[in-house]
């Protein structure tokens, strides 16, 4: 069991990440010129400077308004009223070409205002990238689509090599996930694996520092393995501001290593477990470094 570090205004040494404002500004200019959004910007990801310096970004399709209001996420909440920017398909494809990206991550806010939750748009964007680039792989990180089978089938058919859906936290803390349930998220991962078989790898992510116990975390590991999920990301929760769920603990690096060992021993093929790990951070490593 990890020992809580005192949570206050000062982060511990292992969470003081050096930022590159110039790299971030340069990448944001490129994205703004294309009229695109990234989850890196919207969620105030702590890895934004590092990733942007490497010209890596997770593109956020379907706008920057989420129909849910989770207590840990900085993405804006609102009602897009069914609007879908069809130009995103071409805009993202061109940006991928210009950047010479070989591994692309696509995600979106929850779009409960759309009948399919946005699944068809994921399909169109992914297919466009794959059809218009050489040797590029796509990972998609999806909302739960209300666990609708037709939506899950659509994203499975997109050609994405990894389909991620984040359980985010342990069941006892699910009050921070508005409009979601732990059981539904597990069902989404189970169905994607059933529909996609060996051609699709499934992936999930967990935040720590919200008050979870090691016993609860291990049970989630087991639940994910039971639904065929073999890729996992574990990272420290950092509140975007005082209006969000409170950080209860700064989990020490050695506990992240312990979580990785426990998860790998249970059967995961690759686990990225560090304080700054996020679901799409260094996403290309999952396929290249998975356990044989």
C-alpha positions as CSV (number, residue, x, y, z in Angstrom):
1,X,0.0,0.0,0.0
2,X,1.3,3.4,-0.9
3,X,1.8,6.0,1.8
4,X,-0.1,9.3,1.1
5,X,2.1,12.3,0.6
6,X,0.8,15.5,2.0
7,X,-1.4,17.2,-0.7
8,X,-1.0,20.9,-0.7
9,X,-0.1,23.7,-3.1
10,X,3.4,22.3,-3.6
11,X,3.7,19.2,-5.8
12,X,6.3,16.6,-4.9
13,X,9.6,16.6,-6.8
14,X,8.6,13.8,-9.1
15,X,5.7,15.9,-10.4
16,X,7.7,18.9,-11.3
17,X,7.8,18.4,-15.1
18,X,9.8,20.9,-17.2
19,X,7.7,22.6,-19.8
20,X,8.7,24.0,-23.2
21,X,6.5,26.9,-23.9
22,X,8.0,27.5,-27.4
23,X,7.3,24.0,-28.6
24,X,3.8,24.2,-27.2
25,X,3.2,27.6,-28.9
26,X,4.5,26.3,-32.3
27,X,2.4,23.2,-32.3
28,X,-0.7,25.1,-31.2
29,X,-0.2,27.6,-34.0
30,X,-0.2,24.7,-36.5
31,X,-3.3,23.2,-35.1
32,X,-5.1,26.5,-34.8
33,X,-4.4,27.3,-38.5
34,X,-6.0,24.0,-39.4
35,X,-9.0,24.7,-37.2
36,X,-8.4,21.5,-35.1
37,X,-8.7,20.6,-31.4
38,X,-6.5,18.3,-29.4
39,X,-7.4,16.7,-26.1
40,X,-3.9,17.8,-25.0
41,X,-5.1,21.4,-25.0
42,X,-8.7,20.9,-23.8
43,X,-7.8,18.6,-20.9
44,X,-4.7,20.7,-19.9
45,X,-2.6,17.5,-20.1
46,X,0.7,17.9,-18.2
47,X,2.6,16.2,-21.1
48,X,1.5,18.8,-23.6
49,X,4.9,20.5,-24.0
50,X,6.8,17.2,-24.3
51,X,4.4,15.7,-26.8
52,X,4.1,18.9,-28.9
53,X,7.9,19.2,-29.0
54,X,7.9,15.8,-30.7
55,X,5.0,16.8,-32.9
56,X,2.8,14.2,-31.3
57,X,-0.8,15.0,-30.6
58,X,-4.1,13.3,-29.9
59,X,-6.7,14.9,-32.2
60,X,-10.1,15.5,-30.7
61,X,-12.9,15.2,-33.2
62,X,-16.6,16.1,-32.9
63,X,-15.9,19.5,-31.4
64,X,-14.7,20.7,-27.9
65,X,-18.1,20.4,-26.1
66,X,-18.8,17.4,-24.0
67,X,-22.4,16.4,-23.1
68,X,-21.3,15.1,-19.7
69,X,-19.7,16.9,-16.7
70,X,-17.1,14.6,-15.1
71,X,-15.5,16.0,-12.0
72,X,-11.9,15.4,-13.1
73,X,-11.9,16.6,-16.7
74,X,-11.3,20.2,-18.1
75,X,-13.2,19.7,-21.4
76,X,-16.0,22.2,-21.7
77,X,-19.6,21.0,-21.1
78,X,-22.5,21.9,-23.3
79,X,-25.0,20.7,-25.9
80,X,-23.6,20.7,-29.4
81,X,-27.2,20.1,-30.7
82,X,-26.2,17.4,-33.1
83,X,-23.5,19.4,-34.9
84,X,-20.7,17.5,-36.7
85,X,-18.0,19.3,-38.6
86,X,-17.6,17.0,-41.7
87,X,-14.6,19.0,-42.8
88,X,-12.6,17.5,-39.9
89,X,-12.1,14.3,-41.9
90,X,-10.0,16.2,-44.5
91,X,-8.5,18.6,-42.1
92,X,-7.1,15.9,-39.8
93,X,-5.9,13.8,-42.8
94,X,-4.0,16.8,-44.2
95,X,-2.5,17.6,-40.8
96,X,-1.3,14.0,-40.4
97,X,0.3,14.2,-43.8
98,X,2.0,17.5,-43.1
99,X,3.4,16.3,-39.8
100,X,4.5,13.0,-41.2
101,X,2.9,11.1,-38.3
102,X,3.2,7.3,-38.3
103,X,1.0,6.7,-35.3
104,X,-2.1,8.8,-34.8
105,X,-4.5,8.9,-31.8
106,X,-8.1,10.1,-32.3
107,X,-10.5,10.8,-29.5
108,X,-13.7,12.9,-28.8
109,X,-15.8,14.2,-26.0
110,X,-18.9,12.3,-25.1
111,X,-21.6,13.2,-27.7
112,X,-24.8,11.8,-26.2
113,X,-26.7,14.3,-28.5
114,X,-25.8,12.0,-31.5
115,X,-27.7,8.8,-32.1
116,X,-24.6,6.8,-32.7
117,X,-22.5,8.8,-30.2
118,X,-20.2,9.9,-33.0
119,X,-19.1,6.4,-34.0
120,X,-19.5,7.0,-37.8
121,X,-17.3,10.1,-37.6
122,X,-14.6,8.1,-35.9
123,X,-14.9,5.6,-38.7
124,X,-14.7,8.3,-41.5
125,X,-11.7,10.0,-39.9
126,X,-9.8,6.8,-39.3
127,X,-10.5,5.4,-42.8
128,X,-9.4,8.7,-44.4
129,X,-6.1,8.7,-42.6
130,X,-5.4,5.0,-43.5
131,X,-6.4,5.5,-47.1
132,X,-4.4,8.6,-47.7
133,X,-1.1,7.9,-45.8
134,X,1.5,5.2,-46.0
135,X,2.5,3.0,-43.0
136,X,0.4,5.0,-40.6
137,X,-1.4,3.3,-37.8
138,X,-4.4,4.8,-35.9
139,X,-5.5,4.3,-32.3
140,X,-8.9,5.6,-31.3
141,X,-10.0,6.5,-27.7
142,X,-13.8,6.4,-27.6
143,X,-16.5,7.4,-25.2
144,X,-18.9,4.6,-24.2
145,X,-21.5,5.2,-27.0
146,X,-24.1,4.1,-24.4
147,X,-22.7,0.6,-25.2
148,X,-24.7,0.5,-28.5
149,X,-23.6,-2.5,-30.5
150,X,-24.0,-0.8,-33.9
151,X,-21.7,2.0,-32.8
152,X,-19.1,-0.4,-31.4
153,X,-19.2,-2.4,-34.6
154,X,-18.6,0.8,-36.6
155,X,-15.4,1.7,-34.8
156,X,-14.2,-1.9,-34.9
157,X,-14.6,-1.8,-38.7
158,X,-12.6,1.5,-39.0
159,X,-9.2,-0.2,-39.2
160,X,-7.9,1.2,-35.9
161,X,-5.2,-1.1,-34.4
162,X,-6.0,-0.1,-30.9
163,X,-9.4,0.9,-29.5
164,X,-9.3,2.4,-26.1
165,X,-12.0,3.2,-23.6
166,X,-11.1,4.4,-20.1
167,X,-12.6,3.1,-17.0
168,X,-10.8,6.0,-15.3
169,X,-11.1,4.9,-11.6
170,X,-12.3,2.2,-9.2
171,X,-16.0,1.5,-8.8
172,X,-16.3,3.1,-5.4
173,X,-15.2,6.5,-6.8
174,X,-17.5,6.5,-9.9
175,X,-19.3,9.5,-8.6
176,X,-16.6,11.6,-10.5
177,X,-17.8,10.1,-13.8
178,X,-21.1,11.8,-14.6
179,X,-23.3,9.8,-17.0
180,X,-21.1,6.7,-16.9
181,X,-21.1,3.4,-15.1
182,X,-18.2,1.0,-14.4
183,X,-20.3,-2.0,-15.6
184,X,-21.0,-0.2,-18.9
185,X,-17.4,0.6,-19.5
186,X,-16.4,-3.0,-19.0
187,X,-19.1,-4.1,-21.3
188,X,-17.8,-1.7,-24.0
189,X,-14.3,-3.2,-23.7
190,X,-15.7,-6.7,-23.8
191,X,-17.8,-6.2,-26.9
192,X,-15.1,-4.4,-28.8
193,X,-12.8,-7.4,-28.2
194,X,-15.5,-9.9,-29.2
195,X,-16.3,-7.9,-32.4
196,X,-12.7,-7.2,-33.3
197,X,-11.0,-10.4,-32.3
198,X,-7.2,-10.6,-32.8
199,X,-7.1,-7.7,-35.3
200,X,-8.0,-5.2,-32.5
201,X,-6.1,-4.5,-29.2
202,X,-8.2,-2.9,-26.4
203,X,-6.7,-0.4,-24.0
204,X,-7.9,1.3,-20.8
205,X,-6.6,3.9,-18.3
206,X,-6.8,4.6,-14.6
207,X,-6.2,7.7,-12.6
208,X,-4.8,7.3,-9.1
209,X,-4.7,9.7,-6.2
210,X,-8.5,10.1,-5.8
211,X,-8.6,7.9,-2.7
212,X,-8.5,4.4,-4.2
213,X,-6.8,1.4,-2.4
214,X,-4.4,-1.0,-3.9
215,X,-6.9,-3.8,-3.4
216,X,-9.5,-1.9,-5.4
217,X,-6.9,-1.3,-8.2
218,X,-6.0,-4.9,-8.4
219,X,-9.7,-5.9,-8.7
220,X,-10.0,-3.5,-11.7
221,X,-6.9,-5.1,-13.2
222,X,-8.6,-8.4,-13.0
223,X,-11.9,-7.1,-14.4
224,X,-10.1,-5.6,-17.4
225,X,-8.2,-8.9,-18.1
226,X,-11.5,-10.7,-17.8
227,X,-13.0,-8.6,-20.7
228,X,-9.9,-9.1,-22.9
229,X,-8.2,-5.8,-22.3
230,X,-4.4,-6.2,-22.4
231,X,-3.1,-2.6,-22.6
232,X,-3.2,-0.3,-19.6
233,X,-2.2,3.2,-18.6
234,X,-1.9,4.3,-15.0
235,X,-1.2,8.0,-14.1
236,X,-1.5,10.5,-11.3
237,X,-4.8,12.5,-11.2
238,X,-4.1,16.3,-11.2
239,X,-7.0,18.6,-10.7
240,X,-7.3,21.2,-13.5
241,X,-8.4,23.7,-10.8
242,X,-10.1,24.0,-7.4
243,X,-13.5,23.4,-9.0
244,X,-12.7,19.7,-9.7
245,X,-12.4,16.6,-7.6
246,X,-9.7,16.9,-4.9
247,X,-6.4,15.2,-5.1
248,X,-6.3,12.9,-2.1
249,X,-2.8,11.6,-2.6
250,X,0.3,12.1,-4.6
251,X,1.2,8.5,-5.3
252,X,4.9,7.8,-5.1
253,X,6.8,6.5,-8.2
254,X,7.6,3.2,-6.5
255,X,3.9,2.5,-6.1
256,X,3.4,3.1,-9.9
257,X,6.1,0.5,-10.4
258,X,4.3,-1.9,-8.1
259,X,1.1,-1.4,-10.0
260,X,2.9,-2.2,-13.2
261,X,4.3,-5.4,-11.8
262,X,1.0,-6.5,-10.4
263,X,-0.8,-5.8,-13.7
264,X,1.7,-7.5,-15.8
265,X,1.7,-10.6,-13.6
266,X,-2.1,-10.8,-14.1
267,X,-1.7,-10.9,-17.9
268,X,-1.4,-7.4,-19.4
269,X,0.8,-7.2,-22.4
270,X,1.9,-3.7,-21.9
271,X,1.5,-1.3,-19.0
272,X,2.6,2.4,-18.8
273,X,2.5,3.3,-15.2
274,X,4.2,6.5,-14.1
275,X,2.9,9.7,-12.4
276,X,2.7,11.5,-15.8
277,X,1.2,8.6,-17.8
278,X,-2.0,9.4,-19.7
279,X,-4.1,7.2,-22.0
280,X,-2.6,8.5,-25.2
281,X,0.9,9.4,-23.9
282,X,3.6,7.6,-25.9
283,X,0.8,5.6,-27.5
284,X,3.1,4.0,-30.1
285,X,5.0,2.2,-27.5
286,X,2.1,-0.2,-26.6
287,X,2.4,-2.2,-29.9
288,X,6.2,-2.1,-30.2
289,X,6.9,-3.1,-26.6
290,X,4.1,-5.5,-25.7
291,X,5.0,-8.7,-23.8
292,X,5.4,-11.6,-26.1
